[in-house]
Amino acid sequence: MPILVNARILTMDPDLTEIERGWVQVEGDRIVALGTGDPPPGATQDMGGDLIMPGMVNPHCHMPMTLFRGLGEDVDDRLFRYILPLERALVTAEVVEIGARLAAVELIRGGVTTVADMYYFEDRIGAVLDQSGLRGVVGQTLANFDAPDHATMDEGFARLDALADTYRDHPRITASAAPHAPYSTGLEAMTRVAEWSATHGLPVQMHLAETEPELKWAQDTQGCTTVEVAHRAGLLTPALVAAHMMYPTDADMDLMAQGGAHVAYNPRSNGKAGRGIAPITALRGRGVKVGIATDGPMSGNTLDLFSQLAPATMFQKIAGRSRGILPCVEVIRMATIEGAATLGLSHRVGSLEPGKQADLIRISLDDPRLHPIYDIYSMLTYATIPSDVRASMVAGKWLMQDRQLATLDSAKAVTDALQIAHRFKARIVEIDRTAESQRPNP
């Protein structure tokens, strides 16, 4: 690997070291050195003054749901009218793989190098990540409703065990349990998940304190908050990535901090659903690690993490009525090293430091939209878009250079996805026709 030279470098190390003109030396899958001045002897690759920074981390996603993007957008009951029936009828292992491949293309092109996914047939998503070269945490969803890949909780755990076996020694992919939510699994299954996680030393992903009906379920059935249910199950540990956390009480946030659990913040998805503003400032103030995520492309429509950054801080500023809340440097920290910490990977990725994995992106600074640059963190938060990402590297391997993918066929990914969309459209017509026929005559 040639030494990357003539680069502006944003390390995101503990000292937030910035290098105006420097070099990065990669050997194998790791960064071995970086600095200013003359690089070590050897072949070089000129970065042309572009920005080199850590690849971004997306700690909550449903990759195959690219296939549901924009579907039933303005229908109030779209989850029950369209999404769940389509999943039960048409989501197969093949469909999951096609949707995940389209997502992988979007992630690479947008500068994401690590993604945490939770969905069905997660072994196929792991296969896509393996082929694409991305780093990922693959979470087998567990649910007590009619899921596409398991009819009982025992079947779901069997899939989970198989997933853990498949990726036990993989250098980039980690298996994970993904109980859908407290109301859709229950205390018994959540306790079983906590025991499984502790036994295997593997992470857990779960929607938590996301919706008001979830809070009502916890109060009506358990006599407590939904976070307290997770606590009783033994899930509030550093292994947990809790997605959304829209409605925690102060006591809930204290429990999260005491247990060392982490949060995935989905600002655009939350805002689009009209759910309000997650108390991210209060959670981080208690020491809870928070990463910025996209959610699934059905909920947030895009896997572009850059488009999450401005809303992430704007919503906190609105809630706190202050421009100074959640500064841009903290936003970029959450998109890189803190996001890596939520997944238990900050010792390997999230910053550019000798000994860490060579997961990095190259961002062009050519566009006038980005200048002048008084604050690089502000530029990244408010002005950068995916097309500014010129190249992406994971574990020392370029996945994209000069906007050309090296591991996936973008055109084929789109063509395959459109074929699945045709099937979805046909089923939607059937659903609408049935609903119309059952409507009472005036």
Secondary structure, DSSP 8 states (H G I E B T S, - for coil): --EEEEEEEE---TT--EEEEEEEEEETTEEEEEEESS--SS-EEE-TT-EEEE-EEEEEE-GGGGGGTTTTTT-TTHIIIIIHHHHHHH--HHHHHHHHHHHHHHHHHTTEEEEEEEESSHHHHHHHHHHHT-EEEEEEEE-SS--SS-SSHHHHHHHHHHHHHHTTT-SSEEEEEEE--GGGT-HHHHHHHHHHHHHHT--EEEEES--HHHHHHHHHHHSS-HHHHHHHHT--STTEEEEE--S--HHHHHHHHHHT-EEEE-HHHHHHTT-----HHHHHHTT--EEE----TTTSS---SHHHHHHHHHHHHHHHT-TTSS-HHHHHHHHTHHHHHHTT-TTTSSS--TTSB--EEEE---SGGG-S-S-HHHHHHHT--GGGEEEEEETTEEEEETTEESSS-HHHHHHHHHHHHHHHHHHHHHHHHHHHHTS---
